[in-house]
Amino acid sequence: MADVRTEVASYLNTVLPGQIGPGRRWDDGFVTMLIDMVDREIREYCELSWDEQEIALVSGHTEYGLDPDFISVYQVEYAEDGSTYDHTLYPTTMSDLDNVSRLWRDDSSGRPSRYDIYSTPGIPQDATSTKDTQILIYPKPASTGSATIKVTGIICQDGATAPGAAQFAIDSVYIPYVRCLLVSGDNEAEGAGYYRDYLDGRERLRAAIDEQYVETLPRQGSLNVTGEMWRLR
């Protein structure tokens, strides 16, 4: 896996010599911001990176912090013993819970059956952030012992982590999109050409990911050799 920021920046400095850096046409920080923005869009559309988070449940608690890297949640599972995930929670909404029970926050049971996500998944925390993305489970467990839930979903790496991608993706998807964003203001036709290249590369990347999903279907839930998880349809 190549470092997306390093690879894209190196290419841009080669094809746009003397135009990126302090006091130049585009500042380094601005280019990095564009690369990170492009990275998030590509990972979300292509369902490029998957991750899991295990959360130990606490008696009487219904809300838990979710890693801010999650863009969306695919599945939430429950394990009474903390390791055997043999129950799946169903997605719900606050409105649905209001219809189930007027005092649903007070309801408790042996194990939860539903979950909801609120605040905004996919926005990493920064030094000034005090709000976490939350996952809510219903009903709250009366007693938990070793019980845990496992959240599986699509992630985007936070700004502190250098994103990684295959060289094909960098050359055929990331670079055309970043170049489109850089030049479109001055040359609309040139920007449109780069955007077409990006769309073509993005579809080929998505097709490659779907093909890998088919090949790894018998090993649902396992991590592949890149450390990323493909969609479990």
HELIX and SHEET records of a PDB file:
HELIX    1   1 VAL A    4  VAL A   15  1                                  12    
HELIX    2   2 ASP A   28  CYS A   46  1                                  19    
HELIX    3   3 MET A   94  VAL A  100  1                                   7    
HELIX    4   4 TRP A  104  ASP A  106  5                                   3    
HELIX    5   5 GLN A  167  ALA A  169  1                                   3    
HELIX    6   6 ILE A  170  TYR A  174  3                                   5    
HELIX    7   7 ILE A  175  VAL A  183  1                                   9    
HELIX    8   8 GLU A  188  GLU A  215  1                                  28    
HELIX    9   9 LEU A  217  ARG A  219  5                                   3    
SHEET    1   A 2 ALA A   2  ASP A   3  0                                        
SHEET    2   A 2 GLY A 164  ALA A 165 -1                                        
SHEET    1   B 7 TRP A  50  ALA A  56  0                                        
SHEET    2   B 7 THR A 148  ILE A 155 -1                                        
SHEET    3   B 7 PHE A  70  ALA A  79 -1                                        
SHEET    4   B 7 HIS A  87  PRO A  91 -1                                        
SHEET    5   B 7 ARG A 114  TYR A 118  1                                        
SHEET    6   B 7 THR A 133  TYR A 138 -1                                        
SHEET    7   B 7 GLU A  63  LEU A  66 -1                                        
SHEET    1   C 2 SER A 108  SER A 109  0                                        
SHEET    2   C 2 LYS A 140  PRO A 141  1                                        
END                                                                             
